[in-house]
Amino acid sequence: MANKTELREKAKAIRKTLPLSERSELVIAQIRENSFYKLANDILIYYPLRYELNLLALLDDEKNF
């Protein structure tokens, strides 16, 4: 069985091959349709590092969290 470090490296290698821009747009669309998001008064997002989904477009929503 692989240890934690090996699993992280494997996950990182897989993420490097993913079309993150397209995936980010898909995830953002799914979040915007979620009832929890629509009813939220506050949200938290992270600043994406390389090979992570970019959800910063959510900051531009009309809700002005």
Secondary structure, 3 states (H helix, E strand, C coil): CCCHHHHHHHHHHHHHHCCHHHHHHHHHHHHHHCHHHHHCCCCCCCCCCCCCCCCHHHHHCCCCC
